[in-house]
Amino acid sequence: MLIPATVLTGFLGSGKTTLLKRVLSEAHGQKIAIIENEFGEENIDNDILVTETGEQIIQMSNGCVCCTIREDLRTTLRDLAAKKRSGELDFDRVVIETTGLADPGPVAQTFFMDDEVAESYLLDSILTLVDAVHAQTQLNDRQEARRQVGFADQIFISKTDLVSSADLGALQHRLTHMNPRAPQKSVHFGEVALSEVFDLKGFNLNAKLEIDPEFLAESEAHAHHDHEHKKGHDHDHGPDCNHPSHAHDHQHDHSGHHHHYDDDVKSFVFKSKRPFDPAKLEDFLGAIVNIYGPKMLRYKGVLFMKGTDKKVIFQGVHQLMGSDLGPVWGREEPRMNKMVFIGIDLPRDIFLQGLEQCLV
């Protein structure tokens, strides 16, 4: 049995520790090992740990295990797995809490690149906490914050009670453009159901690719006249913002949210009803991952391939890409390609034209 692992990331002060405490204190009959990337001022040992010891791994009063990373994440994960196998430690899953400014990419890659880690663990998902009060500023100023949003499988927005509904709407809209894959949920003081934290299967190669249909419609509308607007201002973001949350007229113009929408972390979608030529697609994806891999945060697709009746599921993180045969296309189901790419300043035109040329 592989040990499920969850990566918890988020802006400084967004409430990661509160969420963790909440998860740990819920009587759920699960034993969780927590790996902290650093011990900050406000860390979870304050009130749940039995003792303050100099050890790296500490057993908590509720049966959970906590360890600080003083070494490499790989070493810690291997140690924990070995101790679980030998019966020295008992836990069901691992949560890795990263520092406020960490890039989740290398953490995610550890689960695929290190054979020992890959044989013991299953990376379940990356959860990102966003602080509604400071998010716009943090997203403007810190690329790490934007990357955390781009990597997320699930976004939790904290402190929503402290901002107006107009500001929250603008933030949600911005987050959707950066990452349309991740569902967004407001959390109050870390109160969140465990079913929304664990076993989300964000890294599973599953045949589901949920993207906000409104986002798709908007992307398509803008894809056609992309070339007309090269005034240093990407119109992906629907200047007319017709989201329900934006029915508040021009209020948000004063707070300047609109002008900040040209984030370097962006997403775009490719759709086509024509099948891909497998050899051409493999060559093209291999080439773009080679060139743009470090800037490609997350990408995923459900593909309609020539020569198979099954869906082909593919996804990747940075340079690591994997694909798998999924279920057979349903009888009534329209066969089509649907792919989403999330990355930093990715050349949308090159990707879309290249993919177009891989179609049969």
C-alpha positions, 0 to 999 in steps of 0.5 A: 500500500502506498502512503498518500501524501498531501502538500500544503502550501500558501502565502505567509499568514494565510492560515496553513497552521490553523488548517493543519491544527484543525485537521489534526484535532478532528477525531478521524481515526487517521494517523497523520505524519506532518513534515514541516519545511521549517519550524517558524514562530507559529508552528503546530508543536505549540499545543499538540505536541507531548514534549519539546525534544531535540529529536527530528521526529516527535510523536504527538498526543493525538497519535500523529507524528511530526518531523522538522526537515533539517535535511533533504525532503527525500531523506525524511520521506525515506526515513519515515517510510522505513520506520513505518515498515519496521513498525517503529512509527504508525501513520496512514498519510503524510502532510508536507507543510511548506514555508510561506515562500516555497515553490511546490514544484521541487516538492512535487517532483521528489515524488516522481524522481526519487525511486525509493520515494516513488515506491513508498508514496503516492502524491495525492494533491497540492493544496494552496491557501490564499489570504483574501486580505493580502492576496492581490498585493502578494500576487502582484509582488511575489512570483512564489505566490503566483506559482503556488496558485498555478500548482494547486489542485485545490485552492482554499481562500481564508479571511473572506469575511474581512473583504467585500464581496466585490473584492472577493469576486475579483480575486476569484476571477484572477485565480481562475485565470491563473489556474482553472483546474483548481476548485476554489473554496472559502475557509473560515479559521481552517474549518474544512471537511477532511474530504476536501483535504485528503484523497483528492487524487489531483495527481491521478491520471484520471479521465476527468478534466474539470475546467470552468466552462465559463473560462473555456468560453472566454478563452475561445472568444479571445483565441480568435483575435489574440493577434489584434491586441498586442499592446502589452496587455493580454486580453485573455482576462476578459476586460468586460469580466462578465462573471456574476461576481462582477455585476457590481459595476465599476467599483473595482476599477478604483481599487485597481484590480483590473490593471493587475490581471496581466500575471506571469502565471497564466493558463490556456486551454486547447480543444479540438474534435480532430484526433492527434497523430501519436508520433507527432504529438509525442515529438512536439510535447517532448520538444516543448517540455525540453524548452519550457519545462521549468516554466510549465507548472502543471498541465493535463489533458484528456486526448483523442488519439488516432489508433485507440478507442481509449482516452489517453490521459496525460499530465505533468509537472515541469519536465516530468510528463506521464501518460496512460490509457484511460477508459474507452470513449462512451458510445454517445460521448463526443470524442475530443481533445481537451488540454490545459496548460498552466505556466509562467509566460508560456508562449500561448501561440507556439503551443496552440499552433504546434498542437494544431499541427499534431492533429490528423 
